[in-house]
Amino acid sequence: MVFLRVAIVFSLLSAACLTGQVPETGTLPEHWPTGGPQCSEMQEFYVHQYNPNFFILRQSGCSDYEKPFLYLIFGSDQALLWDTGSPNARVREAADRLIDRWLVTNSRPAIPLLIVHSHKHEDHIAGDAQFAGRPDTTLVKPDLASVKVFFGFKNWPDETRSLDLGKRVLDIIPIPGHTDDSLAFYDHATGILLTGDTVYPGRLYVNLADFSAFKQSLHQLAAFADGKPVAYVLGNHIEQKQTPFTDYPTGTRYQPEEHQLALGVANIDELDRVLQCLSEPRTLVLRDLTVSVRLPRQ
């Protein structure tokens, strides 16, 4: 464990030599509650404070087997909520509690909230309606046209845009493939790369017709991360087990031996190398994740 920590620090410092920036540190839990075994003892959202301005929420599998992760990030001028979760959970209440806590800690009366989605699938947008009418709140609609307009993309997906939350800059990287509107966010403050459902420890679903776009997006994501101080690659689910090359079946709510949430740039590089070697689409089983190619319905 000591060697691992030293290796991580060395890696970050090496990248910082190229970029001139050393990221803020933070902590991740060794284990995340999933969906039981006693649902009566589970909260709808498990909240972890990575550091004072970066929060991670995990929806309980007792409310939905998808158990998505959401991220709440604070700048000096604006807060960002990344996704609103699956059905059957009070995400606005959970987010508002955290925002209120942050405001008290920072002696602030209010802060605007921006809601952005990793992509448009239901398990990441189901809570949108709960924020209707919330004061000082901007919600970017979960579709490609709205994403392009809001962030000012002129040459999607071959450009990267930036978002300044106030003394906190996020890079917005188009990564179509899982869906046409899939995004990755890179937080300069922490060195965390958010990758949605495109890279995470589990089953990366790609329709056959979208496989070429997915392959290109992974190549561009690997190129983007090269030379940057990336502390962690954080996706929106965990489906993988701690045992290499194995995952939990679809629909599993309780995952007592699940993989850690965090991946690294090495996982992106590995996936990119394997994808670039393929002459035709096929399912890939790697140590920490699987690419599952979906065939067209007959």
C-alpha positions, 0 to 999 in steps of 0.5 A: 500500500505504501508503494502504491501511494508513492507510485501515485504521487510520483506519477502525479508529480511527473505529469505536473512537470509537464503541465505545471499544476499539482492537483488538490488531494482527496480521499476515496472510500475503500468500499461503497454501500450498494443495495443491502443486504438490509434495504431498511438500513440503506439511505437513498444516497451514500455521500462521500466528500472527496475534498471540501469542494468535490462530493460523490453521491452513490444511489442505493441499489435498493432504489434502482439496480443501476446504482449510479454515481453522481458528482457535485463540484463547487467553484467560487461562482457556481456549483456543478451537478453531474447527472441526476440519477435513476428513478425512485430517488429524491436527488434534489433533496440530497443535492440541496442538503450538500449545497446547504452544508457547503454554503454554511461552511463557506459563509455564503448565502447562495450559489448558482447550480448548473446541471449537466449530464454524462449522457442521455440514458434514463439512469442519469437523467431521471431526477431532472424534473425534480429541479424544475422551478429551483431558483438560480438553476440551469439544467442543460437538456440531455440531448446532443443539440442542447449540449452543443449550443450550451458549451459552444461546440462548433466542431463536435466531436473534434474539439474540447471546450472549457467551463469555468465554475469560478477559480475552477476550470473543467475541460469538456471532452466529447466522447460519442459512442455509448450515446451520441451526446456522451461527455467526459469532464476533466477537473483541473483542480483535482486531476479527476477525469469523469468518464460517464458510462464510456469508461468504468469498472463494468460493462461498457455497452456500445451499439454495433453501429456506434462502435467506430465512434466509440473506438475513435472517442477512446483514442481521443480520450487517451490522447487528451489524458496523455501528459496531464496529471490524472489522479483518478478516472471515475465513471458512473457505475460499478459492475465489475467484481474484485476478481479480475475478468468477472462482473456481477450479472445485470440487475444485481443490487447487492455487490459485496465484492465489487471492484473499486470505483476508481480506474486510471489512465492505464485502463484508458490506454489499454482499452485504446490499444486493444480497440485500435488492433481490432479490424471489426467490432467484437466484445472485449473482456479485459481485467477491469472492464468489458466492452459489450457490443450490442447487435441491432434488433431483428 
